[in-house]
Amino acid sequence: MYIYVLHFTTKLHHAGHYTGSTTNLLERLRDHAAGRGSRLCQVLKQRHVEWTLGTLYYTKDRRAESKLKKIYKNGSRCCNICTNDTPHIPEDCIELPIHDLKHPITSQELREHGLHR
């Protein structure tokens, strides 16, 4: 399972990040770029707020997302875009280097390259 942090280009009221988890990362990111999958991402799309994948973890622990949210009440604390510090990685998680991904990592890139599954 992947745990990811989306970094918003512009804050939406108090929110500057979205933390989620999925077993199919590309499909989930495509859903978010299309405004599906969460109410917050739907509002981001409606208001033309873009996002970038800020942090990515892999884990076999289904509770890891809630553990991460408990440790970091604010997504900026574990967002590699917002902090130069190495974030505390939850137990049983591996941080994946985002620059090694072979697919788009921003909402704009996902929309420009098509949202076809």
N, CA, C and O atoms as a GROMACS GRO file, in nm:
protein
  468
    1MET      N    1   0.084  -0.116   0.000
    1MET     CA    2   0.000   0.000   0.000
    1MET      C    3   0.089   0.124   0.000
    1MET      O    4   0.193   0.127   0.066
    2TYR      N    5   0.047   0.225  -0.074
    2TYR     CA    6   0.118   0.352  -0.079
    2TYR      C    7   0.048   0.454   0.011
    2TYR      O    8  -0.075   0.459   0.017
    3ILE      N    9   0.127   0.533   0.078
    3ILE     CA   10   0.077   0.648   0.153
    3ILE      C   11   0.140   0.769   0.086
    3ILE      O   12   0.261   0.771   0.064
    4TYR      N   13   0.059   0.870   0.056
    4TYR     CA   14   0.110   0.985  -0.019
    4TYR      C   15   0.062   1.114   0.043
    4TYR      O   16  -0.041   1.119   0.110
    5VAL      N   17   0.140   1.220   0.020
    5VAL     CA   18   0.104   1.354   0.065
    5VAL      C   19   0.101   1.443  -0.058
    5VAL      O   20   0.201   1.455  -0.128
    6LEU      N   21  -0.013   1.505  -0.084
    6LEU     CA   22  -0.026   1.600  -0.193
    6LEU      C   23  -0.003   1.741  -0.138
    6LEU      O   24  -0.062   1.779  -0.038
    7HIS      N   25   0.083   1.816  -0.204
    7HIS     CA   26   0.115   1.953  -0.165
    7HIS      C   27   0.039   2.047  -0.260
    7HIS      O   28   0.056   2.039  -0.382
    8PHE      N   29  -0.044   2.135  -0.205
    8PHE     CA   30  -0.124   2.226  -0.287
    8PHE      C   31  -0.042   2.348  -0.324
    8PHE      O   32   0.034   2.399  -0.241
    9THR      N   33  -0.057   2.397  -0.448
    9THR     CA   34   0.015   2.516  -0.491
    9THR      C   35  -0.036   2.640  -0.419
    9THR      O   36   0.038   2.736  -0.399
   10THR      N   37  -0.162   2.638  -0.380
   10THR     CA   38  -0.225   2.746  -0.304
   10THR      C   39  -0.307   2.683  -0.193
   10THR      O   40  -0.378   2.585  -0.217
   11LYS      N   41  -0.298   2.738  -0.074
   11LYS     CA   42  -0.377   2.682   0.036
   11LYS      C   43  -0.525   2.706   0.009
   11LYS      O   44  -0.565   2.807  -0.049
   12LEU      N   45  -0.603   2.612   0.052
   12LEU     CA   46  -0.748   2.622   0.044
   12LEU      C   47  -0.798   2.640   0.186
   12LEU      O   48  -0.810   2.543   0.261
   13HIS      N   49  -0.826   2.763   0.223
   13HIS     CA   50  -0.857   2.799   0.361
   13HIS      C   51  -0.740   2.756   0.449
   13HIS      O   52  -0.632   2.812   0.436
   14HIS      N   53  -0.758   2.659   0.535
   14HIS     CA   54  -0.651   2.613   0.623
   14HIS      C   55  -0.571   2.498   0.562
   14HIS      O   56  -0.461   2.467   0.609
   15ALA      N   57  -0.623   2.435   0.459
   15ALA     CA   58  -0.562   2.312   0.406
   15ALA      C   59  -0.455   2.344   0.301
   15ALA      O   60  -0.479   2.418   0.206
   16GLY      N   61  -0.338   2.286   0.321
   16GLY     CA   62  -0.230   2.299   0.224
   16GLY      C   63  -0.182   2.165   0.173
   16GLY      O   64  -0.098   2.157   0.084
   17HIS      N   65  -0.239   2.056   0.233
   17HIS     CA   66  -0.196   1.920   0.199
   17HIS      C   67  -0.311   1.823   0.212
   17HIS      O   68  -0.411   1.848   0.280
   18TYR      N   69  -0.294   1.712   0.144
   18TYR     CA   70  -0.389   1.600   0.156
   18TYR      C   71  -0.306   1.474   0.173
   18TYR      O   72  -0.214   1.450   0.095
   19THR      N   73  -0.338   1.394   0.273
   19THR     CA   74  -0.270   1.267   0.296
   19THR      C   75  -0.368   1.156   0.268
   19THR      O   76  -0.481   1.157   0.318
   20GLY      N   77  -0.325   1.059   0.189
   20GLY     CA   78  -0.413   0.946   0.156
   20GLY      C   79  -0.334   0.819   0.140
   20GLY      O   80  -0.211   0.818   0.150
   21SER      N   81  -0.406   0.711   0.116
   21SER     CA   82  -0.341   0.582   0.093
   21SER      C   83  -0.416   0.506  -0.015
   21SER      O   84  -0.536   0.527  -0.036
   22THR      N   85  -0.344   0.416  -0.083
   22THR     CA   86  -0.404   0.341  -0.192
   22THR      C   87  -0.314   0.222  -0.227
   22THR      O   88  -0.196   0.219  -0.194
   23THR      N   89  -0.373   0.126  -0.294
   23THR     CA   90  -0.293   0.015  -0.346
   23THR      C   91  -0.257   0.040  -0.493
   23THR      O   92  -0.166  -0.024  -0.547
   24ASN      N   93  -0.329   0.132  -0.559
   24ASN     CA   94  -0.302   0.165  -0.698
   24ASN      C   95  -0.275   0.315  -0.708
   24ASN      O   96  -0.367   0.394  -0.726
   25LEU      N   97  -0.149   0.353  -0.696
   25LEU     CA   98  -0.112   0.493  -0.686
   25LEU      C   99  -0.152   0.575  -0.807
   25LEU      O  100  -0.215   0.680  -0.792
   26LEU      N  101  -0.119   0.530  -0.927
   26LEU     CA  102  -0.149   0.609  -1.046
   26LEU      C  103  -0.299   0.629  -1.064
   26LEU      O  104  -0.343   0.739  -1.097
   27GLU      N  105  -0.377   0.525  -1.042
   27GLU     CA  106  -0.522   0.539  -1.054
   27GLU      C  107  -0.576   0.640  -0.953
   27GLU      O  108  -0.662   0.722  -0.986
   28ARG      N  109  -0.526   0.633  -0.830
   28ARG     CA  110  -0.574   0.724  -0.726
   28ARG      C  111  -0.534   0.868  -0.757
   28ARG      O  112  -0.615   0.959  -0.738
   29LEU      N  113  -0.412   0.890  -0.804
   29LEU     CA  114  -0.370   1.025  -0.838
   29LEU      C  115  -0.450   1.079  -0.956
   29LEU      O  116  -0.483   1.198  -0.961
   30ARG      N  117  -0.480   0.993  -1.052
   30ARG     CA  118  -0.566   1.035  -1.164
   30ARG      C  119  -0.704   1.076  -1.113
   30ARG      O  120  -0.760   1.176  -1.158
   31ASP      N  121  -0.759   0.998  -1.020
   31ASP     CA  122  -0.888   1.034  -0.962
   31ASP      C  123  -0.883   1.171  -0.895
   31ASP      O  124  -0.971   1.254  -0.915
   32HIS      N  125  -0.779   1.194  -0.816
   32HIS     CA  126  -0.766   1.324  -0.749
   32HIS      C  127  -0.752   1.437  -0.851
   32HIS      O  128  -0.814   1.542  -0.833
   33ALA      N  129  -0.674   1.418  -0.955
   33ALA     CA  130  -0.656   1.522  -1.057
   33ALA      C  131  -0.788   1.553  -1.127
   33ALA      O  132  -0.812   1.666  -1.169
   34ALA      N  133  -0.873   1.451  -1.140
   34ALA     CA  134  -1.004   1.469  -1.205
   34ALA      C  135  -1.109   1.522  -1.108
   34ALA      O  136  -1.223   1.547  -1.149
   35GLY      N  137  -1.072   1.540  -0.980
   35GLY     CA  138  -1.167   1.590  -0.882
   35GLY      C  139  -1.252   1.480  -0.821
   35GLY      O  140  -1.358   1.507  -0.764
   36ARG      N  141  -1.206   1.356  -0.833
   36ARG     CA  142  -1.278   1.244  -0.773
   36ARG      C  143  -1.195   1.186  -0.658
   36ARG      O  144  -1.076   1.214  -0.646
   37GLY      N  145  -1.259   1.106  -0.576
   37GLY     CA  146  -1.184   1.033  -0.474
   37GLY      C  147  -1.186   1.097  -0.337
   37GLY      O  148  -1.173   1.026  -0.237
   38SER      N  149  -1.201   1.227  -0.329
   38SER     CA  150  -1.215   1.294  -0.200
   38SER      C  151  -1.284   1.428  -0.224
   38SER      O  152  -1.269   1.489  -0.330
   39ARG      N  153  -1.359   1.472  -0.127
   39ARG     CA  154  -1.430   1.599  -0.138
   39ARG      C  155  -1.330   1.714  -0.152
   39ARG      O  156  -1.352   1.808  -0.228
   40LEU      N  157  -1.219   1.707  -0.077
   40LEU     CA  158  -1.120   1.813  -0.083
   40LEU      C  159  -1.062   1.825  -0.223
   40LEU      O  160  -1.046   1.937  -0.274
   41CYS      N  161  -1.030   1.715  -0.287
   41CYS     CA  162  -0.974   1.720  -0.423
   41CYS      C  163  -1.077   1.768  -0.524
   41CYS      O  164  -1.042   1.829  -0.625
   42GLN      N  165  -1.203   1.740  -0.499
   42GLN     CA  166  -1.310   1.792  -0.585
   42GLN      C  167  -1.313   1.945  -0.578
   42GLN      O  168  -1.325   2.013  -0.680
   43VAL      N  169  -1.302   1.999  -0.457
   43VAL     CA  170  -1.302   2.144  -0.440
   43VAL      C  171  -1.175   2.206  -0.500
   43VAL      O  172  -1.181   2.313  -0.560
   44LEU      N  173  -1.061   2.139  -0.485
   44LEU     CA  174  -0.937   2.189  -0.545
   44LEU      C  175  -0.953   2.205  -0.696
   44LEU      O  176  -0.913   2.307  -0.753
   45LYS      N  177  -1.010   2.105  -0.760
   45LYS     CA  178  -1.028   2.111  -0.905
   45LYS      C  179  -1.125   2.223  -0.943
   45LYS      O  180  -1.102   2.296  -1.039
   46GLN      N  181  -1.235   2.236  -0.867
   46GLN     CA  182  -1.332   2.341  -0.896
   46GLN      C  183  -1.270   2.480  -0.885
   46GLN      O  184  -1.306   2.571  -0.960
   47ARG      N  185  -1.177   2.497  -0.792
   47ARG     CA  186  -1.114   2.628  -0.769
   47ARG      C  187  -0.980   2.642  -0.841
   47ARG      O  188  -0.907   2.739  -0.820
   48HIS      N  189  -0.948   2.546  -0.926
   48HIS     CA  190  -0.826   2.550  -1.008
   48HIS      C  191  -0.698   2.556  -0.924
   48HIS      O  192  -0.602   2.624  -0.961
   49VAL      N  193  -0.699   2.486  -0.812
   49VAL     CA  194  -0.580   2.475  -0.728
   49VAL      C  195  -0.509   2.346  -0.768
   49VAL      O  196  -0.568   2.238  -0.763
   50GLU      N  197  -0.383   2.358  -0.807
   50GLU     CA  198  -0.305   2.242  -0.849
   50GLU      C  199  -0.234   2.181  -0.729
   50GLU      O  200  -0.221   2.244  -0.624
   51TRP      N  201  -0.189   2.057  -0.745
   51TRP     CA  202  -0.113   1.991  -0.640
   51TRP      C  203   0.004   1.916  -0.701
   51TRP      O  204   0.006   1.885  -0.820
   52THR      N  205   0.103   1.887  -0.616
   52THR     CA  206   0.220   1.809  -0.651
   52THR      C  207   0.236   1.699  -0.548
   52THR      O  208   0.209   1.720  -0.430
   53LEU      N  209   0.277   1.583  -0.593
   53LEU     CA  210   0.304   1.474  -0.499
   53LEU      C  211   0.426   1.515  -0.416
   53LEU      O  212   0.536   1.531  -0.469
   54GLY      N  213   0.406   1.532  -0.285
   54GLY     CA  214   0.511   1.583  -0.198
   54GLY      C  215   0.592   1.476  -0.128
   54GLY      O  216   0.712   1.492  -0.108
   55THR      N  217   0.528   1.367  -0.092
   55THR     CA  218   0.596   1.258  -0.021
   55THR      C  219   0.526   1.128  -0.056
   55THR      O  220   0.405   1.125  -0.078
   56LEU      N  221   0.603   1.021  -0.062
   56LEU     CA  222   0.548   0.890  -0.095
   56LEU      C  223   0.614   0.783  -0.010
   56LEU      O  224   0.737   0.775  -0.003
   57TYR      N  225   0.531   0.700   0.053
   57TYR     CA  226   0.579   0.588   0.134
   57TYR      C  227   0.517   0.459   0.081
   57TYR      O  228   0.413   0.461   0.015
   58TYR      N  229   0.583   0.348   0.112
   58TYR     CA  230   0.525   0.217   0.085
   58TYR      C  231   0.523   0.141   0.217
   58TYR      O  232   0.618   0.148   0.296
   59THR      N  233   0.415   0.068   0.242
   59THR     CA  234   0.401  -0.009   0.364
   59THR      C  235   0.308  -0.126   0.342
   59THR      O  236   0.226  -0.126   0.250
   60LYS      N  237   0.320  -0.226   0.427
   60LYS     CA  238   0.225  -0.337   0.428
   60LYS      C  239   0.123  -0.319   0.540
   60LYS      O  240   0.026  -0.395   0.550
   61ASP      N  241   0.146  -0.218   0.624
   61ASP     CA  242   0.061  -0.191   0.740
   61ASP      C  243  -0.056  -0.100   0.699
   61ASP      O  244  -0.035   0.017   0.667
   62ARG      N  245  -0.176  -0.154   0.700
   62ARG     CA  246  -0.294  -0.075   0.661
   62ARG      C  247  -0.324   0.039   0.757
   62ARG      O  248  -0.397   0.132   0.722
   63ARG      N  249  -0.269   0.034   0.877
   63ARG     CA  250  -0.293   0.140   0.976
   63ARG      C  251  -0.190   0.251   0.966
   63ARG      O  252  -0.197   0.349   1.041
   64ALA      N  253  -0.094   0.239   0.877
   64ALA     CA  254   0.016   0.335   0.870
   64ALA      C  255  -0.031   0.477   0.838
   64ALA      O  256   0.025   0.573   0.889
   65GLU      N  257  -0.133   0.491   0.754
   65GLU     CA  258  -0.182   0.625   0.721
   65GLU      C  259  -0.233   0.695   0.845
   65GLU      O  260  -0.201   0.812   0.869
   66SER      N  261  -0.313   0.627   0.926
   66SER     CA  262  -0.365   0.690   1.048
   66SER      C  263  -0.252   0.716   1.147
   66SER      O  264  -0.257   0.816   1.220
   67LYS      N  265  -0.150   0.629   1.152
   67LYS     CA  266  -0.034   0.654   1.238
   67LYS      C  267   0.039   0.780   1.193
   67LYS      O  268   0.080   0.862   1.275
   68LEU      N  269   0.056   0.795   1.061
   68LEU     CA  270   0.124   0.912   1.006
   68LEU      C  271   0.046   1.038   1.040
   68LEU      O  272   0.105   1.139   1.078
   69LYS      N  273  -0.086   1.035   1.025
   69LYS     CA  274  -0.169   1.151   1.055
   69LYS      C  275  -0.165   1.185   1.203
   69LYS      O  276  -0.177   1.301   1.241
   70LYS      N  277  -0.149   1.084   1.287
   70LYS     CA  278  -0.140   1.107   1.431
   70LYS      C  279  -0.008   1.175   1.466
   70LYS      O  280  -0.004   1.266   1.550
   71ILE      N  281   0.101   1.131   1.403
   71ILE     CA  282   0.233   1.189   1.427
   71ILE      C  283   0.237   1.332   1.374
   71ILE      O  284   0.282   1.423   1.444
   72TYR      N  285   0.191   1.351   1.252
   72TYR     CA  286   0.192   1.482   1.186
   72TYR      C  287   0.050   1.530   1.168
   72TYR      O  288  -0.017   1.495   1.070
   73LYS      N  289   0.003   1.608   1.261
   73LYS     CA  290  -0.134   1.658   1.251
   73LYS      C  291  -0.149   1.748   1.128
   73LYS      O  292  -0.260   1.768   1.077
   74ASN      N  293  -0.037   1.801   1.081
   74ASN     CA  294  -0.036   1.889   0.966
   74ASN      C  295   0.050   1.824   0.857
   74ASN      O  296   0.164   1.787   0.884
   75GLY      N  297  -0.002   1.810   0.737
   75GLY     CA  298   0.071   1.745   0.629
   75GLY      C  299   0.203   1.811   0.593
   75GLY      O  300   0.290   1.745   0.537
   76SER      N  301   0.219   1.941   0.624
   76SER     CA  302   0.342   2.009   0.588
   76SER      C  303   0.462   1.953   0.662
   76SER      O  304   0.576   1.965   0.615
   77ARG      N  305   0.440   1.892   0.777
   77ARG     CA  306   0.551   1.838   0.856
   77ARG      C  307   0.612   1.715   0.792
   77ARG      O  308   0.727   1.681   0.821
   78CYS      N  309   0.538   1.648   0.705
   78CYS     CA  310   0.596   1.530   0.638
   78CYS      C  311   0.602   1.550   0.487
   78CYS      O  312   0.622   1.454   0.412
   79CYS      N  313   0.586   1.674   0.442
   79CYS     CA  314   0.593   1.706   0.300
   79CYS      C  315   0.736   1.744   0.264
   79CYS      O  316   0.791   1.838   0.321
   80ASN      N  317   0.796   1.672   0.171
   80ASN     CA  318   0.933   1.700   0.131
   80ASN      C  319   0.947   1.834   0.057
   80ASN      O  320   1.058   1.886   0.046
   81ILE      N  321   0.838   1.889   0.009
   81ILE     CA  322   0.842   2.020  -0.057
   81ILE      C  323   0.850   2.131   0.048
   81ILE      O  324   0.915   2.233   0.026
   82CYS      N  325   0.784   2.111   0.161
   82CYS     CA  326   0.775   2.214   0.265
   82CYS      C  327   0.892   2.215   0.364
   82CYS      O  328   0.921   2.318   0.424
   83THR      N  329   0.956   2.104   0.380
   83THR     CA  330   1.060   2.094   0.483
   83THR      C  331   1.189   2.039   0.426
   83THR      O  332   1.189   1.952   0.339
   84ASN      N  333   1.299   2.092   0.477
   84ASN     CA  334   1.430   2.039   0.440
   84ASN      C  335   1.471   1.927   0.534
   84ASN      O  336   1.564   1.851   0.505
   85ASP      N  337   1.401   1.917   0.646
   85ASP     CA  338   1.431   1.811   0.742
   85ASP      C  339   1.380   1.678   0.689
   85ASP      O  340   1.280   1.673   0.617
   86THR      N  341   1.449   1.573   0.724
   86THR     CA  342   1.400   1.440   0.688
   86THR      C  343   1.285   1.408   0.782
   86THR      O  344   1.304   1.403   0.903
   87PRO      N  345   1.167   1.386   0.729
   87PRO     CA  346   1.053   1.358   0.816
   87PRO      C  347   1.070   1.222   0.885
   87PRO      O  348   1.133   1.131   0.832
   88HIS      N  349   1.010   1.213   1.002
   88HIS     CA  350   1.008   1.085   1.073
   88HIS      C  351   0.924   0.988   0.991
   88HIS      O  352   0.808   1.017   0.958
   89ILE      N  353   0.980   0.875   0.958
   89ILE     CA  354   0.909   0.775   0.879
   89ILE      C  355   0.842   0.678   0.975
   89ILE      O  356   0.908   0.621   1.061
   90PRO      N  357   0.712   0.660   0.962
   90PRO     CA  358   0.643   0.567   1.051
   90PRO      C  359   0.702   0.426   1.043
   90PRO      O  360   0.754   0.385   0.939
   91GLU      N  361   0.693   0.356   1.152
   91GLU     CA  362   0.741   0.218   1.157
   91GLU      C  363   0.678   0.137   1.044
   91GLU      O  364   0.561   0.156   1.012
   92ASP      N  365   0.754   0.048   0.987
   92ASP     CA  366   0.708  -0.040   0.879
   92ASP      C  367   0.680   0.034   0.748
   92ASP      O  368   0.613  -0.020   0.660
   93CYS      N  369   0.731   0.156   0.734
   93CYS     CA  370   0.715   0.231   0.609
   93CYS      C  371   0.852   0.254   0.545
   93CYS      O  372   0.953   0.266   0.614
   94ILE      N  373   0.852   0.260   0.414
   94ILE     CA  374   0.972   0.290   0.338
   94ILE      C  375   0.940   0.416   0.257
   94ILE      O  376   0.840   0.420   0.186
   95GLU      N  377   1.026   0.517   0.267
   95GLU     CA  378   1.005   0.635   0.185
   95GLU      C  379   1.056   0.607   0.045
   95GLU      O  380   1.169   0.559   0.028
   96LEU      N  381   0.975   0.636  -0.056
   96LEU     CA  382   1.012   0.612  -0.195
   96LEU      C  383   1.056   0.744  -0.258
   96LEU      O  384   0.990   0.846  -0.239
   97PRO      N  385   1.166   0.744  -0.332
   97PRO     CA  386   1.211   0.867  -0.397
   97PRO      C  387   1.118   0.904  -0.512
   97PRO      O  388   1.104   0.829  -0.608
   98ILE      N  389   1.056   1.018  -0.502
   98ILE     CA  390   0.957   1.061  -0.601
   98ILE      C  391   1.019   1.082  -0.738
   98ILE      O  392   0.955   1.053  -0.840
   99HIS      N  393   1.142   1.130  -0.743
   99HIS     CA  394   1.204   1.158  -0.873
   99HIS      C  395   1.226   1.031  -0.955
   99HIS      O  396   1.252   1.039  -1.075
  100ASP      N  397   1.217   0.913  -0.894
  100ASP     CA  398   1.233   0.787  -0.967
  100ASP      C  399   1.104   0.739  -1.035
  100ASP      O  400   1.106   0.646  -1.114
  101LEU      N  401   0.992   0.804  -1.003
  101LEU     CA  402   0.865   0.762  -1.062
  101LEU      C  403   0.866   0.788  -1.212
  101LEU      O  404   0.926   0.885  -1.259
  102LYS      N  405   0.801   0.701  -1.288
  102LYS     CA  406   0.800   0.713  -1.434
  102LYS      C  407   0.668   0.768  -1.485
  102LYS      O  408   0.637   0.758  -1.604
  103HIS      N  409   0.589   0.826  -1.396
  103HIS     CA  410   0.463   0.883  -1.439
  103HIS      C  411   0.448   1.023  -1.379
  103HIS      O  412   0.521   1.058  -1.286
  104PRO      N  413   0.355   1.103  -1.430
  104PRO     CA  414   0.338   1.240  -1.383
  104PRO      C  415   0.308   1.246  -1.233
  104PRO      O  416   0.245   1.156  -1.178
  105ILE      N  417   0.356   1.352  -1.169
  105ILE     CA  418   0.333   1.366  -1.026
  105ILE      C  419   0.263   1.496  -0.988
  105ILE      O  420   0.261   1.532  -0.870
  106THR      N  421   0.207   1.566  -1.085
  106THR     CA  422   0.127   1.685  -1.055
  106THR      C  423  -0.011   1.668  -1.117
  106THR      O  424  -0.030   1.594  -1.214
  107SER      N  425  -0.106   1.739  -1.059
  107SER     CA  426  -0.243   1.730  -1.112
  107SER      C  427  -0.248   1.781  -1.256
  107SER      O  428  -0.319   1.724  -1.339
  108GLN      N  429  -0.175   1.887  -1.284
  108GLN     CA  430  -0.174   1.943  -1.420
  108GLN      C  431  -0.117   1.842  -1.520
  108GLN      O  432  -0.175   1.821  -1.626
  109GLU      N  433  -0.005   1.778  -1.486
  109GLU     CA  434   0.055   1.681  -1.578
  109GLU      C  435  -0.040   1.563  -1.603
  109GLU      O  436  -0.051   1.515  -1.715
  110LEU      N  437  -0.107   1.518  -1.498
  110LEU     CA  438  -0.200   1.406  -1.515
  110LEU      C  439  -0.314   1.443  -1.609
  110LEU      O  440  -0.354   1.363  -1.693
  111ARG      N  441  -0.366   1.564  -1.594
  111ARG     CA  442  -0.476   1.607  -1.683
  111ARG      C  443  -0.426   1.626  -1.826
  111ARG      O  444  -0.496   1.590  -1.921
  112GLU      N  445  -0.305   1.682  -1.842
  112GLU     CA  446  -0.252   1.706  -1.977
  112GLU      C  447  -0.219   1.577  -2.051
  112GLU      O  448  -0.228   1.572  -2.173
  113HIS      N  449  -0.182   1.475  -1.978
  113HIS     CA  450  -0.147   1.347  -2.041
  113HIS      C  451  -0.269   1.253  -2.049
  113HIS      O  452  -0.255   1.136  -2.085
  114GLY      N  453  -0.383   1.303  -2.016
  114GLY     CA  454  -0.505   1.224  -2.025
  114GLY      C  455  -0.535   1.153  -1.894
  114GLY      O  456  -0.446   1.117  -1.817
  115LEU      N  457  -0.663   1.133  -1.872
  115LEU     CA  458  -0.709   1.069  -1.751
  115LEU      C  459  -0.763   0.929  -1.781
  115LEU      O  460  -0.840   0.874  -1.702
  116HIS      N  461  -0.725   0.874  -1.892
  116HIS     CA  462  -0.773   0.742  -1.930
  116HIS      C  463  -0.705   0.636  -1.844
  116HIS      O  464  -0.586   0.645  -1.815
  117ARG      N  465  -0.781   0.538  -1.805
  117ARG     CA  466  -0.728   0.432  -1.720
  117ARG      C  467  -0.659   0.328  -1.803
  117ARG      O  468  -0.608   0.230  -1.749
   0.00000   0.00000   0.00000
